[in-house]
Amino acid sequence: MQATGSPSAPNVVAPAGVPARKLCTDCGLSRTDEPKRCGQACQFIQPDYPGLEQRVHGRVRQTNTPVQSAQPDELFFGPYQQILSARLDPPTQGAQWTGITTRLAEVLLEKGLVDAVIAMAADPHDRWRPRPVLVTRAEDMAQCRGMRMGYAPLLSLVEPALAQGHKRLAVIGIPCQIYALRAIQPQLEREQGLEQLYVIGTPCSDNTTTENFHQFLGLISDRPQDISYVEFRADYKVEVRTDQGDKRLIPFLNLPLSTLPPDFFPLTCRTCVDYTNVLADITVGYMGGHGQQWLLVRNERGQAVLDGIQAQLVTSAPISQGKRAGPVRGFMANTERAAGGLPLRRMPAWIKPLVNWLMPRVGPRGLEFARARVEMKAIESILHLRREAPARIKNMLPQHVWDLAAPYGLKPQTRPESDKVDNTPHKT
């Protein structure tokens, strides 16, 4: 594994420490010299998405009003300038998709627009465990290719990077990390000399511990140690590759999720309200794509980052097919039935092949798939908070979550039937 930074620079490692709160993804802020900032900067305490959207993008997400016609899909995906399907040509070897995320950061370093990039690499002893790294040479970004699963304190490297003199930074992160970063950005600029910040965001639908992910790999393979690649694709299949070059596609319905423990996905991930990483300058993912990557250019800074790889990029308009309402209502029903665990039930074996055949053909695809997933996350957040942390609902759920859930009958003043107190007299 390539060491962090250049040969002449000291390796930067995350400070020791563990999350102190239940609703914590260990973004790294609690490991800094001012851990009390979590109270103002954590997505899971009292987020202010409109305020940060205004500061980062110059405006909040648009909604339809008598005086404003909203840009399509901003309620779902947050502020953006354009949405694209894209791929690198040629693709980057070893990348999760075609390598767009890594290449964006490489070009920032090659052009001298940033001094360093903070991103994730694999732990030297576990290819699936994420490890925050500080990269100062473009060629060292190769260590950051591919997917990791688990928590890692990315933000713990920001202040050490600034202390080393790296005042122009790029950060690649998931939503809970980027929210905290944006919340403390003014302080970093004011007190620690941050001059430039480019944020490349990746969507995050669900995360879990690395240990839990190893358990999952053991359920889908009798040789989990050989698995080198896992991708949850937008065609309702999981792609699995091995060190031996084998490749297998597993339909979503055939995954053994119903056998996993109820807390496999922690409460933080079941109540996350920012799947699409709305505070990034550019979001790079797959859920709104159709065999390609999905790009949301959110502001001028994001467009400038994308312009750096334009000559290598093949783009097209994303598709939007199928209807999401039925699948979303089914998800909601399963989530309500689940006793705090995974929102899935076992399906009779005889019907799975039929449903597996139908889903990629008539189910939501492209942008409609992404809309469905965002609505599911909004519904999931409301239902799980009502069940497990009702006192947090008022502060944790921004208005756009209620707007997304409203078509499915979920409103702030309503409660599931199971939560209501029965005051009817009972005879004994």
BELJONOR-V175335 format. One record per residue. N is the residue number from 1. RES is the residue in one letter. PSI is psi in whole degrees, 0 to 359 (* if undefined). Layout:
[[N	RES	PSI] [N	RES	PSI]]
//
This chain:
[[1	M	132] [2	Q	134] [3	A	159] [4	T	141] [5	G	196] [6	S	164] [7	P	332] [8	S	351] [9	A	143] [10	P	147] [11	N	134] [12	V	125] [13	V	158] [14	A	137] [15	P	150] [16	A	155] [17	G	165] [18	V	155] [19	P	139] [20	A	349] [21	R	157] [22	K	310] [23	L	81] [24	C	133] [25	T	13] [26	D	54] [27	C	342] [28	G	345] [29	L	325] [30	S	349] [31	R	1] [32	T	181] [33	D	345] [34	E	70] [35	P	340] [36	K	347] [37	R	342] [38	C	326] [39	G	331] [40	Q	343] [41	A	0] [42	C	134] [43	Q	335] [44	F	17] [45	I	290] [46	Q	75] [47	P	149] [48	D	78] [49	Y	317] [50	P	318] [51	G	317] [52	L	325] [53	E	318] [54	Q	317] [55	R	320] [56	V	316] [57	H	353] [58	G	1] [59	R	162] [60	V	170] [61	R	140] [62	Q	143] [63	T	157] [64	N	126] [65	T	170] [66	P	336] [67	V	2] [68	Q	129] [69	S	116] [70	A	145] [71	Q	138] [72	P	137] [73	D	4] [74	E	330] [75	L	321] [76	F	313] [77	F	353] [78	G	178] [79	P	139] [80	Y	159] [81	Q	322] [82	Q	154] [83	I	132] [84	L	153] [85	S	140] [86	A	159] [87	R	152] [88	L	142] [89	D	109] [90	P	158] [91	P	156] [92	T	129] [93	Q	134] [94	G	0] [95	A	161] [96	Q	317] [97	W	259] [98	T	354] [99	G	18] [100	I	314] [101	T	310] [102	T	320] [103	R	324] [104	L	315] [105	A	321] [106	E	316] [107	V	323] [108	L	321] [109	L	317] [110	E	322] [111	K	359] [112	G	22] [113	L	338] [114	V	157] [115	D	332] [116	A	158] [117	V	132] [118	I	122] [119	A	190] [120	M	138] [121	A	177] [122	A	143] [123	D	140] [124	P	336] [125	H	358] [126	D	109] [127	R	341] [128	W	348] [129	R	122] [130	P	144] [131	R	121] [132	P	137] [133	V	153] [134	L	116] [135	V	128] [136	T	354] [137	R	137] [138	A	320] [139	E	339] [140	D	353] [141	M	345] [142	A	330] [143	Q	346] [144	C	2] [145	R	149] [146	G	173] [147	M	143] [148	R	159] [149	M	122] [150	G	175] [151	Y	149] [152	A	138] [153	P	71] [154	L	315] [155	L	348] [156	S	346] [157	L	350] [158	V	308] [159	E	321] [160	P	324] [161	A	315] [162	L	321] [163	A	332] [164	Q	355] [165	G	6] [166	H	89] [167	K	349] [168	R	111] [169	L	151] [170	A	143] [171	V	131] [172	I	120] [173	G	173] [174	I	169] [175	P	314] [176	C	329] [177	Q	318] [178	I	325] [179	Y	311] [180	A	321] [181	L	313] [182	R	325] [183	A	325] [184	I	359] [185	Q	315] [186	P	322] [187	Q	319] [188	L	322] [189	E	319] [190	R	320] [191	E	337] [192	Q	10] [193	G	18] [194	L	123] [195	E	319] [196	Q	143] [197	L	117] [198	Y	130] [199	V	117] [200	I	113] [201	G	147] [202	T	141] [203	P	156] [204	C	113] [205	S	314] [206	D	141] [207	N	169] [208	T	179] [209	T	156] [210	T	324] [211	E	318] [212	N	323] [213	F	322] [214	H	323] [215	Q	317] [216	F	315] [217	L	325] [218	G	339] [219	L	339] [220	I	357] [221	S	145] [222	D	357] [223	R	67] [224	P	335] [225	Q	343] [226	D	349] [227	I	127] [228	S	350] [229	Y	131] [230	V	131] [231	E	127] [232	F	106] [233	R	162] [234	A	359] [235	D	22] [236	Y	29] [237	K	154] [238	V	127] [239	E	129] [240	V	129] [241	R	156] [242	T	167] [243	D	335] [244	Q	359] [245	G	3] [246	D	152] [247	K	136] [248	R	141] [249	L	126] [250	I	117] [251	P	144] [252	F	318] [253	L	344] [254	N	358] [255	L	145] [256	P	43] [257	L	329] [258	S	346] [259	T	355] [260	L	156] [261	P	154] [262	P	330] [263	D	20] [264	F	313] [265	F	118] [266	P	166] [267	L	327] [268	T	313] [269	C	331] [270	R	351] [271	T	21] [272	C	135] [273	V	13] [274	D	68] [275	Y	322] [276	T	6] [277	N	62] [278	V	345] [279	L	5] [280	A	159] [281	D	326] [282	I	134] [283	T	131] [284	V	116] [285	G	210] [286	Y	340] [287	M	329] [288	G	3] [289	G	180] [290	H	77] [291	G	356] [292	Q	179] [293	Q	163] [294	W	119] [295	L	132] [296	L	105] [297	V	118] [298	R	335] [299	N	181] [300	E	325] [301	R	319] [302	G	322] [303	Q	322] [304	A	322] [305	V	315] [306	L	323] [307	D	333] [308	G	339] [309	I	15] [310	Q	324] [311	A	338] [312	Q	0] [313	L	134] [314	V	119] [315	T	160] [316	S	166] [317	A	136] [318	P	151] [319	I	166] [320	S	108] [321	Q	158] [322	G	181] [323	K	135] [324	R	340] [325	A	315] [326	G	307] [327	P	322] [328	V	319] [329	R	322] [330	G	319] [331	F	316] [332	M	316] [333	A	318] [334	N	322] [335	T	320] [336	E	325] [337	R	331] [338	A	138] [339	A	58] [340	G	5] [341	G	207] [342	L	140] [343	P	52] [344	L	147] [345	R	157] [346	R	135] [347	M	141] [348	P	137] [349	A	327] [350	W	335] [351	I	345] [352	K	315] [353	P	322] [354	L	313] [355	V	321] [356	N	327] [357	W	322] [358	L	320] [359	M	312] [360	P	348] [361	R	323] [362	V	348] [363	G	172] [364	P	136] [365	R	156] [366	G	228] [367	L	329] [368	E	326] [369	F	316] [370	A	319] [371	R	317] [372	A	316] [373	R	322] [374	V	319] [375	E	320] [376	M	318] [377	K	321] [378	A	314] [379	I	315] [380	E	318] [381	S	314] [382	I	311] [383	L	320] [384	H	325] [385	L	320] [386	R	324] [387	R	320] [388	E	338] [389	A	62] [390	P	332] [391	A	342] [392	R	350] [393	I	314] [394	K	320] [395	N	332] [396	M	335] [397	L	110] [398	P	167] [399	Q	324] [400	H	336] [401	V	316] [402	W	323] [403	D	322] [404	L	325] [405	A	343] [406	A	319] [407	P	345] [408	Y	15] [409	G	7] [410	L	122] [411	K	159] [412	P	327] [413	Q	356] [414	T	154] [415	R	151] [416	P	151] [417	E	324] [418	S	340] [419	D	347] [420	K	145] [421	V	131] [422	D	111] [423	N	8] [424	T	130] [425	P	143] [426	H	136] [427	K	143] [428	T	*]]
//
